[in-house]
Amino acid sequence: MQLTEHHAGDVNVIRSYAPGAARVGDEVLNGSLLLSASRLVHPWDYKAVSQLDHSAAEAVLRWEPELVLIGSGGRLEFPPGEFIGALVNAGVGYETMVSDAACRTYNVLVTEDRAVTLVLIQP
């Protein structure tokens, strides 16, 4: 799926998404990733939403997001309570959605200068 092109300077935006691959800037990234306006972790070791744990939450929270978007692949799948509980206890909002919607939402929020982090899970 081709996403609308955003001109956001040096901000990490997702230029296109297909199951298993996301293009961030000019680089096609296969597999799971963790993404914010200025940071990228790829590959990220989590291959399924069900694997997200307290350690994954700690990695996300180190980036001090206001909101965490969780792209769960082609079908909606919610993370374990351990992961969500850590976000809630830190006062961080979250939303789980299918990955293509998460990518589009991330792009809108990051270009609005919001402190958003995308957790994109891809096997």
Rosetta blueprint (number, residue, H / E / L):
1 M L
2 Q E
3 L L
4 T L
5 E L
6 H L
7 H L
8 A L
9 G L
10 D L
11 V L
12 N L
13 V L
14 I E
15 R E
16 S E
17 Y E
18 A E
19 P L
20 G L
21 A E
22 A E
23 R E
24 V E
25 G L
26 D L
27 E E
28 V E
29 L E
30 N E
31 G L
32 S L
33 L E
34 L E
35 L E
36 S L
37 A L
38 S L
39 R L
40 L E
41 V E
42 H L
43 P L
44 W L
45 D L
46 Y L
47 K L
48 A L
49 V H
50 S H
51 Q H
52 L L
53 D L
54 H H
55 S H
56 A H
57 A H
58 E H
59 A H
60 V H
61 L H
62 R L
63 W L
64 E L
65 P L
66 E L
67 L E
68 V E
69 L E
70 I E
71 G E
72 S L
73 G L
74 G L
75 R L
76 L L
77 E L
78 F L
79 P L
80 P L
81 G H
82 E H
83 F H
84 I H
85 G H
86 A H
87 L H
88 V H
89 N H
90 A L
91 G L
92 V L
93 G E
94 Y E
95 E E
96 T E
97 M E
98 V L
99 S H
100 D H
101 A H
102 A H
103 C H
104 R H
105 T H
106 Y H
107 N H
108 V H
109 L H
110 V H
111 T H
112 E L
113 D L
114 R L
115 A L
116 V E
117 T E
118 L E
119 V E
120 L E
121 I L
122 Q L
123 P L
